[in-house]
Every structure is written in C-alpha cells, then in structure tokens.
Amino acid sequence: MSDLKLDGVIVPLLTPLRRDQSLDEAGLERLIEHALDGGVNGVFLLGSTGEFALLDHETRLQLIRAARRIVAGRVLLLAGVSEPGTRAAIEFGRRAVELGAEAVVASPPFYYHHSQADLIAHFAAIAKEVPAPLVLYNIPRNVKISLTAETVGRLMEIPDVIGLKDSAGDMAMFQAYLDLRDGRKDFSIAQGGELVAALSLARGADGLVLGPANVAPRLCRDIYDAVRAGEMERAWRLQARLGELISIHKHKSGPAGLKAACHLMGLCGPTVAAPFEELSDEQVGLVRQTLINLELL
C-alpha cells in the first residue's frame, strides 16, 4: 500500500509544443518551475489539459522523461495512461514508470460503450500489472461514462488503487465518493472542477487538480490554504477570482486558452496539438485583459 496522497494542489500540466508539434523542453521547464514556485504539490502529465489523446506515443514518453529530469523529486510526478484498451494502458503505464512516473492516472477506456463491470476489470488489470500506484480519473464528459460510487468502492478494495480525481462537477456524486473513505482512510479524493474547488475542500476533498494552476498556481494554492485554515470568507473571494480566470476556457479549446495565457506570461508557446486551433488575435486580446484584471500580467 502506497503512502502517496493527492493532497494540496496538483497541476495537470500543459504540454508545450513547438510549431512542428514536437515537445518544447525549454517551455516545459519554465512551466514546471512556474508551477513549483506557485506552491503546487504535484505535477500530473498527460491529462486532458495536457492534450494526451492528440499526442503521438514518442512525444508522450519524451514528456515524462523530460519532466522527471526537471522536477527532480521535488514534488509528486504522476503520468496519465488513459487508453481505449486495457493492454495499451498497461504497456504505456509500464513505460511511464520506467521513465520516472511515481503514480499513474487512468480514465475509463473510451470510444466503445462499457459496463461498470468492464471498468472494474480494466482498472484492476492496470493496478495488477503496472508497478506503481493507480489513481482513478472520472471525466464523463470526455469518455461518456461515469464511475459509480459502487464501482469506486469495489476498486478501493485493491491496495494499489490509491485515489480518485473527479472532474465531473457533480457535487452529489462527489459527496458519495467522499463518503466511501470511511472504509479506507488512506484513499485520496481530489477535485478537478474549478467552479467547485473551494466547496469541495470544505466538504472534505484532499486536494485540487486544476488546469488554471498552469497560469495561476499561487491562486489555486491560496484557495487550498484558506479552506484548510478555516478562512472561508477569504476562500470564497479567491474562488470568485478563479471563476473569472476560467473564462479563458471558453475561447475554442481549454488547452488553447491556457496556452495563450501562458504565452502572454512568457512561459511557453501558444501551439496546441493538432487538430486544435490556436486562439484568434481577438481572443488573445480577451485573455490578455483577463490576466490584467487579475493582476497576473
């Protein structure tokens, strides 16, 4: 059983790319250092924010290798291993661990419709065959199926399944997940929905995994610290600022908005993984104004 916890703030890292779609390692280093300077407790590679489903296999492996060198053990390093099939997830998970990932994160398999029994078998096989702790990733808007509380409860019986990142934004379901921890205190539950970040912490979430932590890691960390200190009025004010920041998600894809913001801040280029499009000049202007309003630029 692992002692790794999904506490504090974990940044689901963008994947900086050059114009030719190759990995921008210099941008990656600037982005990681920015996040660490902002107080994050972990770096999560190859999640939805990291555009994993649009990247080729070698770029994903190069990303893990480079990030491990840059992070150098300062915070927890997690790698997404989500795939449409179980065997592919296991094979990529093994490579991710070889290259330095300390834990792996997997969504339900996507493309085909699957039953909850299929999901249990999928995650159980990954936990058994990948030599690292496994975090479940619930993101129904992307994979078209949600992990039920009963399924999560079944998977919690596996010691190497150590936590859950929930990005559904459904607080009733999130509370059902939280209630499951009565049977396993070492199991972590993290919120990935920006609009319910402070509320989720107040309800008992262990941590936050928020895309805007690429841009404003200190804001995300301050929300976490305010709730932990019982300073709820401050937490709600900070939550409102986060709500304003995520307006940059509305411009085309979420990664495009975040990358535009990071480009304006001098962290990485605006290039998104094909076939995503970059923001227009007008949209970049709106992102710039948002950052100015929040004193991030």
N, C-alpha and C positions, 0 to 999 in steps of 0.2 A: 504494500500500500504506500502511495506517494505522500510526501508532506507538501507538495506544491499546492498553492492556493490561488484562486482568481480574485485576489483582493486588491484594493486600491484602484488605480486606473491603468488599463491596458490599451495601448494604441493599436488599432487594426491598420497596419501601415499601408500607405500608398506604395505602389511600385513605380519608381521614377524611370522613365523611358527616354531614350534619345529619339530623334526624328525617324531613324531607321527601325524603330521598335526594339532595339537592343537595350539591355539594362544600363542605366546611368548610375554607376557605382559612386561617383562623386556626389551626385544628388542624393543618393541613398544615405551616404554618411552624414550629409548636412541635415537631412530629415530626421535621422535617428538621434543625432546629437541634440537637435532642437527639442525632440520629444523627451529625451532624458533630462535636459536642462529644465524642462517644464514639470518634472516630478513624476513621470509615469513609472509604473511598477513592472511593466512587461511590454514586449513587442510581439504582436501577432501578425505573422506574414501570411499572405495568400488567402485572405478572407475576401468578402465581397468588395470591400474598399480597395483591396489590392488587385482587383480585376483577374483573379486566378483563372477563371474559366476561359479567358481570352488569351492567356499566355501559353507559349509552347513549353514543352517539358524541360528543355535545357535552360531556358530563361528562369523557370521556377527553381531549378536546382542551383543555378548561379546566384539567385537572390538569397537563398538560405545560406549558402557558403559565405557570401559577402557580408550578410547581416551578422552572422556568427562572429566573424572577424571584428566587425565594428562594435558590436555590443560587448564582446569580450567578457561575458559573465557578469556584467553589472546589474542586469535585470533578467527576468524570466524571458526566454525566447520560445515562442510557440509557432508552429507551422501548420497551415491548413492542408489537409489531404483529401478534401472532398472530390469525389469522382462519381460518374454514373454507375459504376460497378464495384463490387467488393474487392475483387482481385486487384484491380488497378489502384484502389485506395491503399491496400496493404503494401503493394510494391512501392508506391510513391512514399508511403509512410516510413518504410524501412530506409529508403534513401535519405529522407529528410532527417531522420535520427542520426544516420551515419555522418551527415554534414553538420550536425550540431544542434538540431531542434531538441529542446528538453521535454516538450509535450507536443502532441498532435491534436488537431481540431478537425472534426468531420461533421458535415451536414448529412441529412438523409440522402441516399442516392437519388439522382434526378433524371429526367426525361420520361421514364416509364412510370405508370401508377404503381405504387407499392402499398402493401398492407402493413399494419403495425408489427405483425409477426416478421415480415421481411426486414423491417427496420431493426428489430431486436437482433435478428441473425446477422445483419450487416455490421452493426456496431460491436457485437460480441466477437465476431471474427477479427475485426481490426484490433480490438483490445487484446485478443489472444496472440496475434501474430506480429504486431508491431511492438518493439521493445521500448515503449515509452508510455507515460500516462496519456489517457484519451479524454478530451473534452467534447461533449456533445454540442452541436450547433443547431439551434432551432430557428429557421428562417423561412417560414412557409410561403412568403410572397415570391421567393425565388425558386424553391424546389416543389412548390404546390402540394406539400403535405406537412402537417404539424406533428410534433412528438406529443402524444398524450401524456398526462400525468402518470397513468398506469404504466405506459411504456418506459418512461424515465425511472419510475420506481423499480421496474424489473431490471433495468440496466444498472441501477445503483447497487445491485447485489454483486456486481463484478468489481473487485477491488481496484483494478486499473482504470476504471471509468471514474474520473475524479471531479468532474464538474460539468456545468451546462452554461453556455452562452445563449441567452434568449433574445432574439431580435424581432419577435412578433408584435410587440407593443400592446399586447392584450394583458391588462393587469389582473384580470380574474384568473387567467391561466398562470400568470407569473406567481400569483399568490399560492396557487395549487402546487407549483414547483417548490416554492419556499417551504410549504407545509411538509413536504417529503423529507426535509432534513432532520426531522425529529428522529428518524430511524438511522441517520448516518451523519454525524456531526462534522466529519472531515470533508464532506461533499460541498463544493463551492457553486454558487449560482451568481452569474453576472448578467447585468442588463446591457443590452446593445441598442435600445431605443432612446434616442436623445431626448424626446419630449417627456419621458417619464423617468429620467435619470435620478433626480433628487427624491421623487416619490418612492422609487424602487429601493433606494438606500434606506429611506425612512421605514419602509416595510421590512427591511432585513436583508437586502441583497448584499453579497460580499464585495462586489466591485462593479466597475463600469468598463465597457469595451465600446468606445465611441469614436466614430470616424472623425469628428471635428477635433479630436486630440492631435491629429496631424498638424492642424493650424494653430489651435489654442490649447496646448496641453495643460498650461497653468490654470486656465479657467475650469477645465474638467477636474483637475486635482483639487481646486478650491471648493468645488461643489462637494466632492467626496469628504474633504476635511471639515467643511461646515456642518454637514449632516452628522458626521462622527462626533463632533464637538457639541451637538445639540443646538447649534445656532441656526434654527430653521428659518427665521426671517431672512438672514443673510443667504441661506441656501436657496430660497425661492427667488431672491433678486438675481443671484448668479444663474439660476435655471432660466430666468427670463432672458438673460444675455445669451445663453446657449441657444434658446429658441430663435433669437434674432440671427445668430450666426448660421444656423442650419438653413436659412433662406437660400444660401448659395447652392444647396442641393437641387433647387427647383430648375436650375438652368441646365437643360439637357440631362446628362447622367450625373449621379452623385460624384463619381471619381473625377469627372471633368470639372465640376465646380470646385472641388477640393484642390485639384492640381492647379487650377487657375489662381486660387488664393495663395497656394504655396509658391507659385512662380512669382507673384507680386511681392512676396516676402523674401525672395531670393533663395529659396530652399531647393527647389527642383524645377524642371521644365514643365510646360503645360501639356505635353504629349500624352494622350490616352491610348490604351490598347485598341487596335482595330477590331471591330468596325466603329467604335465610339468616335464621336466628333468632338473637337475642342470647342470651347465657347466662342461666340462671335465677339467682335470688339465691343459692341454694345453691352453684351452680357458681362464681359470682363470689367467694364466700367461699373456695372451694378455691384459686382463682387468687391471691387476696389472701395466703393462707397460704404459697403457693409463693414469692411475691415477698418476703414477710417472711423466710422461711427462707434465701433467697439474699441477703438484705440489700439488696434493690432497692427496698424500700418501708419 
